[in-house]
Amino acid sequence: MLLQPVLHTPAANINLDAFFHMISQIKFPSQPYNLLRTKFPAPPALGGAAGLSDAGFDLLNRLLTLDPSRRITAKEALDHPW
């Protein structure tokens, strides 16, 4: 059993093995769509207001993915074309 202090207080020790086992059991719901593009519209073809390019939107969308197994890694984010 691995106990680690949390918040640097003696009374806040937790069993990390049990904690990581518990969070590994979380099932994230499938989201077939999101409304992120409505918040960050694509740039207009002929000038006008600024927007987020398709590559920028792809990176943002992958960074904000809820399910950690589907989320982009730090290495992949650094290598992203945007």
N, C-alpha and C positions, 0 to 999 in steps of 0.2 A: 504494500500500500504506500503510495507516494503522497505525502502531505506537503503542501506549499502554502506559505503565507499569502493572503490576499489583502490588499490595502495596508500591508505592513503592520497588522495588528495581530497579537497572539491568538485572539478569539476567532479570527477569520480564516483559520486553516481549512482547506478543502481537500478531499481525496481526488486528485487529478485523474487517476485511472477511472474512477466512477464517473467523473464529470465528462471526460472525453468519450466514454462509452455511451453516456446519456445523449450527448449532442450528435454522436454518429448515427443515432436512431431516428433523427429528425427527417421527415419526408416533406420535401418542398412541393407545393402544388405546381402543376404545369400551367403556364400562362401562354395561351396561344397567341396573344397579342398584347401590345402595350400602347400607351398613349404618349410615349416620349417624343415622337416626331411632332406632335401638336405643340409641344413646349419649345422645340428646337427645329423650326421649319427649314426646309432646303433653301439655299440662296436662289433668288429669281434669276432667270436666264439672261435678262437684259438690264443689269444694274438694279437699283432700288435698295431696299433694306437688306442688311447683312443677314446671313443665315449660316447654318452648319452644313458643311459638305457631306456627301454620302460616306466618305472615309472617316470623317470626324464623328458622324453619327454612329457608325458601326463601332468605333472604339468606345464611345460613351455608353452605348447600349450594352456592350460586352463587359465594361467595367461595373455597370450597375446591375448585372444579372444576380438575382437573389440566390440561386442554387450554386454553392461554391464549386461543385464538380463541373459545372458548365461555364463558370466565370473565367475570364481571361487571366492568365498568370502575369506577374510583373515582367517576366522576360518577354512574353508574347506582346505585352503592351508597349514595351520599349522598342520592339522590332516592328510594330504596326506601321503601315505606310503613311498614316496621317502624321 
